[in-house]
Amino acid sequence: MSPSSRDAFEEPLLVLEAEFHDPDAYVLTLRGTADATTSDQLEDAFTRAAGQGTPLIVDLGAMTFGDATLLGLLLNACQDTRLILVGPVTATFRRRLSVSGTEAIFTICPSLSRALASLA
């Protein structure tokens, strides 16, 4: 996809954050485009999540695009805590995981409820 055609589909990033109890988890839901232009917003959200000291669930089901910036934050997060991704993950981001050889590192659940259940 050329940059100009990608721009036509770009949506601003919205990061929703939530705490769950029983089981304890911190959830980041990403909607829209997660890339270098939103790195400050993403870094802030991942920093807050790291401060919780609980497993982290990152819901990518509404993400329209994610680049290496997001992948780097996910890789850093999984070094510090248990990390579960929620899909469906876009074909482009799944390809990024595959090409980078990191796909096997992540647990991807089809829904938030399944991700939470896997922590129980």
Buried (B, 14 or more C-beta within 10 A) or exposed (E): EEEEEBEEEBEEBBBEEEEBEEEEBBBBBBBBBBBEEBBEBBBEBBEEBBEBEBBBBBBBBBBBBBBEBBBBBBBEBBEEBBBBBBBBBBEBBBEBBEEEEBBEEBBBBEEBEEBBEBBE
